[in-house]
Amino acid sequence: MSKRINIMIDDDTWGVLGRIPAGERSRAINEALRDWAARRRRKDAAREMDALRTQLPKVSADEVARWVREDREQGH
């Protein structure tokens, strides 16, 4: 279901949007907003992972390689 909203757009943004044919503007705005939301979610997730990383103990590359080798040997 679609929702109608009213928004304020800066003149420079309207200059870009005004070049899009009237029947395609909603689709263009929807796509742009979905892309923006996806980027925002990725940035938020990366920020959360960075915060968690500071709380976790340091692990050496050798230890990670050992874990991977053990996991492979167990057939995972």
NORTA-V569174 format. One record per helix or strand of 3 or more residues. SS is the DSSP state (a for helix, b for strand). FROM is the first residue (numbers start at 1). TO is the last residue. Records with the same first field share a line. If there is no record, write none. Layout:
# NORTA-V569174
SS=FROM-TO ; FROM-TO
This chain:
# NORTA-V569174
a=11-17 ; 22-55 ; 61-73
